[in-house]
C-alpha cells in the first residue's frame, strides 16, 4: 500500500482563497524536506498524522463556556420580564 504525502503528518497543503472559503490545492510543503511536493508523491519519511487535536479541543471548550455565559444572561433577562 502506497503512503502518499496527502496522508502524511509532515505534509502541509497549500490553500487558495476563494469567494467565501479556502480550498486545498494539490501541492504543499514537507516539514522534513524543504521543497514543494505534489500530494500524490511518496517518500521514506512518511509518518502517521497525530489523532489528538488539543488546540481544537481547547477552542471548543472556550466557545462552549462563552455560549453558557450568553445563555445565562438571556435566562436572567427572561426571568426579569416575568
Phi, psi and omega in degrees: 000129181284142177251098185278158181301323184299338180254010183271146178288343180271348187270130175239114184286156173274150178238148172246147181274125176258197181295313184232002182201174176257142179238144179288145174260179179274006183232159178192187179246152176257133182288340178268322176254126189271048176219167182285136180233152174276145188294343180261009175282164177229160174202175183278354182264013182300138174218155182291145175289145177294147183267344181260145180233075185297328180293315180295321178297320179295321178295319179296314180298317179297319179295319178296320178297319178295320179296320178297321178296317180294320179295319179297321178295318178295321179298318179297319180297315180294323179291325179293329180287342180288000000 
